[in-house]
Amino acid sequence: MSNIKKAFENGKAFIAFITCGDPDLETTAKSVRAAVAGGADLIELGIPFSDPTAEGPVIQGANIRALSGGVTTDKIFDLVRELRSDVTIPLVFMTYANVVYSYGADSFISMCRDIGIDGLILPDVPYEEKDEFLPICRKYGVDLVSLIAPTSEGRIAMIAKEAEGFLYIVSSLGVTGVRGEITTDLGSIVSVVRENADIPCAIGFGISTPEQAKKMSGYADGVIVGSAIIKILEKYGREAPPHVGEYVRSMKDAIR
């Protein structure tokens, strides 16, 4: 059984996204632990990339801050090793194909397995091109998490049938970021998934308030929050971890 499924065993899952190295790796480690203490069920660790096409200005800013602070993929691997001394919830990497290519896909994905990363999300790799990575992920037991966007329409069933770990449902068109309201017909997307696969679905992009989280958790098995957490890190810097923990707790309480 995929370790990722554990995130969905205790009711609705709260998934937190944190960019590694913003403002520094020590703060990332403290923020991850604070999120776990606050009730996060799974954490997406963003590996910074110079051209993160799916990200809005908030997460782009985090990528720039992390890269200018000298973060490297190897340092992030070390961070995960250290986190795994006490963090037991599922961890997945979210990054871009280039990061994996430049490291060497086999080396990168085998390292994921060795350090305890359960899954990989590559938002710039469309379903049709996932075969470049999927066989390697399967070889090392790392779930390649698929994304479904509002524009996926005719492809939803196809993507759902082959999905691993959990399905990342993108709530809105465009890039990541906090949104005032989410107008996509998520109910119908989730029902197509349910008809085709027995896999947990989590909704992300644009969720920032407890009210939004509660509403979205009505459609899906979990909610994913990134930009709102990054804003806390941007605002408080090294003092952010307790604020991250508090925010995660309020969001987890909203979806219980």
N, C-alpha and C positions, 0 to 999 in steps of 0.2 A: 504493500500500500504506500502511496505517495505520502511523505511526511507532511506535505502542504495540506492534505485533507484534515489533519489535526486542528488546523486553525478554525475549521468550520464545525467542530464537534460541540462547542459550548454556546449554542445559539448563534446569533448573527455575529459575523467576524468584523473586527475593526482592524484595518490594514493601514499602517503608517508608512509614509515615504520620507526618507531622509537622505539628503545629498552628502556623500562622504567627504569630509574635509572642510565643511563650511560651518564655522570659521576655521576649525582645525580638527584633526582626527580625535584628539582627546575629548573635545566637546561632542563629537559624533558619538563616541562610545558612551559618554554620560547620557546623551539624549536618547540613545537606543534603550539603555537600561531604565531610564525614566519612563519611556513609552511602554516598556514591558510592565513596569510596576503600575502604570496607569490603566493597564488592561488590554494593550495591543495584542492581537492574536497572531499577527504575521507582520514582518517588517521588510519593506522594499528598500534596499540600499542602492542609491544612485551612484554609479561610477561616472565622474564628471567627464564630459566630452566637449571639445571646442565648438561643435556645431550641433547642438541638441535640437533637431528639427521639430520634435513634438512638444517642446516646452515653451511656455509663455515667459514673459519677462521676469517673473519671480524666480522660477527655477533656473532660467538662463543666468540670472545674477549669481545664484548659488554656485553654478558650474564655474563661472568666471572667478569668483572668490576662492573656490577650492583649488582650481588650477594655478592661480597666481600664488597660492600658498604652498605650491610644490607637491601637491598630492599626485601619487602615481598608483597604477594598478597594483604593483607589488606591495606598496604600503597599505593599500586597502585589504589585500589578502591577509597581511599581518594583523590588521585591525579585527578581521573576522575571526582569525585564530584566537585572538585574545578574548573577543566577545563570547566565543563558544566555551570558554572556561565556566561560564555560569548561565548564559542565555540559551534556553532550550526551545523556544518557539521557532517555527519555520522562518528562514531568512531567504530572500531571493535578491538577485542582482537585477537592477534595471539599468541598461546602458544601450549603446548603439553598436551596430555591426562592426564599424571600423575599430572600435576598442578591442573587440574579440579577434578580428582579423590581424590587427597589428601585433597582438600577443601570440597569435597562432591559435586557431580554434581548438585544436586537440589539447594543447597545453593549458589554455584558459579553462576549458570545461572540466578537464581532469583535476585541475587545481580547485575548482568549485567543489567537486566531490570531496577532495581531500580535506578541505577546511570546514566543510559542513554547510555549504550553500545548497538549498533544496531546489531552486528553480532559477530560470533566466528569462527576463522580459526584454525583447528587442523591438521597440516600437517602429523602427524603420525597416523591419524585415516583413514584407507582406506574406500572407498565407502561401501564395504561389512560389515563394522563394525559400520557404522554411527548410526545405530538404538539404540546404547547405549546412544547417546546424542540427537538425533533428536526429539524424543517425548518431552523431557524436554525443548529443545529450542523452540519448537512450543507452548508448554504450556505457556511460558513466553514471546513469541513474539520476540525472538532473532534469527536472521537468522544464520543457520549453513552453512557457505560458503564452497562449494566443490572445490577441486583442480582437474585439468585435466593435466596429464603429457604426454610427447611425447610417452610414452609406453602404454598409456591408450587405444589406438586404438579401439578395439572392444567394449570398455566400454563407449566410449565418449557419444553416444546417450543416454545410460541408465543414466549416471551421469547427463547429461544436463537436461533430463526430470524431474528429482527430485530436481534440484538445487534451492537454495534460495539466495536472495540478489544479488550477482553477482557471476560469475564463474571465478575462479582464474586459468588462463592457465599458466602452468609452461613452460617457453620458451626452456629450455635445460635440458638434463639429468644431474644428479649430484646435488650438493648442491648450496645454494645461493652464490652469489659473482659476481664481475664485470667480464664481458667477452669481449674479443676483437670483436668477431662476433657471431651471433646467426644463426645457420644453419637449425634449425627445420623447417619443412613445416607447418608453423602456419596457413597459409591461408586455408589449407584443414581441419585442426582441427576446426577452427572457422566456416567453412561452415557446418560441421556436427552438430555443436552446433546450428547454425541458423535454420537448417532443423528440429530440435527437440524441441527447446525451445525458448521462447521470454524472454531472460534474458541477461543483459549486461555481456560482457566478458572483463576481464582485463588481460594483459600479464605481468608476473613478472619473476624474476631470471635473472640477468645478464645485466639489462639495466642501463647504467650510463651516457651516453652522450645525448645531445639534438638531435643529428643525429639519434641515436638508438631509442630514444623515438618517434621521428617523424615517423620513418619507422614502428615501432611496432604499433603506433596508426593508421596506414593505415590498419592494419588487424583487430584491435579490438576496443572496446569502451573506453578503458583506458589503462594506463600503471602504473605499480607498481615499485617503486624504494626503495630499502632498503640499501644494502651495501654501495652505493655511499654516502648516507646521514650519515650512521654510521661512514664512514671514515672521514667525516667533523667533527663529534663529537669527534672522537678519536684524530684528529689533533689539534683542538682548545679548547677542553674541555669546561670549563664554558663560554668561549668567543664564542662558536659555534653558538648560535641562529641567529645572523644577517647573518652569512655565510649560514646557512641552508635556511633562507628565500630567500636569493639571488639565491641560487642554484635552489630552487623550482620554483622561478619565471622564470628562464631561461628554465627549463624543460617544464613548463606550456606554455610558449610562443611558444616553439617548436612544441607543438601538437595542438595549436589553429587552 
